């Protein structure tokens, strides 16, 4: 997918195409999954959404930025903690080779 499209598109375009590719491979993919916050027993809808959850196990946080920052990794780790998922990928599509833009985190 990244070889065909290259860098420079909006994150939403990569999200749509990646989800399509995952479905073609028989993988379940949920997009823009709401993520409420639980704070002291109170469920708060703060508008957070997880970009993709694959096979109800892997959280994917997608970016199309000049470079990944520590806050992007922190966001992924927080999403993992809030969902109880163990594995997450932070993927930046704004790189010449996609392998240069992937960070894997396991809790």
C-alpha positions in Angstrom: 0.0 0.0 0.0 2.7 2.5 1.0 4.8 1.6 -2.0 1.8 2.4 -4.3 0.7 5.6 -2.5 4.0 7.0 -1.1 4.3 9.6 1.6 2.5 13.0 1.6 -1.2 12.0 1.9 -3.5 12.7 4.8 -3.7 10.2 7.6 -7.3 9.4 6.8 -6.4 8.2 3.3 -3.8 5.8 4.7 -6.3 4.6 7.3 -8.9 3.8 4.7 -6.5 2.0 2.4 -4.9 0.0 5.3 -8.2 -1.1 6.5 -9.1 -2.2 3.0 -5.9 -4.2 2.7 -6.5 -5.9 6.1 -10.0 -6.9 5.0 -8.6 -8.3 1.8 -6.3 -10.5 3.9 -9.3 -11.7 6.0 -8.5 -9.7 9.1 -11.1 -7.9 11.1 -10.5 -4.2 11.3 -12.5 -1.6 13.3 -11.9 2.1 12.5 -12.2 5.1 14.7 -13.2 3.1 17.8 -14.5 5.4 20.6 -12.3 5.4 23.7 -14.1 6.7 26.8 -12.1 7.6 29.9 -12.9 6.0 33.2 -12.0 8.3 36.0 -12.8 7.4 39.6 -15.8 5.4 38.5 -17.1 8.1 36.1 -17.2 7.3 32.4 -16.2 10.4 30.4 -16.7 10.7 26.7 -13.8 13.1 25.8 -13.9 12.4 22.1 -10.8 10.1 22.0 -10.8 7.5 19.1 -8.5 4.7 18.3 -7.5 4.8 14.6 -7.7 1.0 14.1 -8.1 -2.2 16.2 -7.1 -5.3 14.3 -8.6 -8.7 15.2 -9.7 -7.1 18.5 -6.1 -7.5 19.7 -3.7 -4.9 18.1 -4.1 -1.2 18.5 -2.9 0.8 15.5 -2.2 4.5 15.9 -1.6 6.1 12.5 0.3 9.3 11.8 1.4 11.2 8.7 3.9 13.6 10.3 7.4 14.8 9.6 8.7 12.7 12.5 7.4 10.7 15.4 7.7 12.4 18.8 7.7 10.8 22.3 4.1 12.1 22.8 3.0 9.9 19.9 4.4 6.8 21.7 2.9 7.9 25.0 -0.5 8.2 23.2 -0.2 4.6 22.0 0.8 3.3 25.4 -2.0 5.1 27.0 -4.5 3.7 24.5 -3.1 0.2 25.3 -3.6 0.7 29.0 -7.1 2.2 28.7 -8.3 -0.7 26.4 -6.5 -3.5 28.2 -4.8 -4.5 24.9 -1.2 -5.7 25.0 0.1 -5.0 21.5 0.2 -1.7 19.6 1.8 -0.3 16.5 2.5 3.4 15.9 2.8 3.8 12.1 4.0 7.0 10.5 3.3 7.0 6.7 5.3 10.2 6.0 8.6 8.3 5.5 10.3 7.1 2.3 10.2 3.4 3.5 7.4 2.3 5.7 9.7 0.2 7.9 11.3 3.4 9.0 8.0 4.6 10.4 6.8 1.7 12.6 7.2 1.4 16.3 5.9 -1.6 18.2 4.9 -1.5 21.8 3.9 -4.4 24.1 2.6 -4.1 27.6 
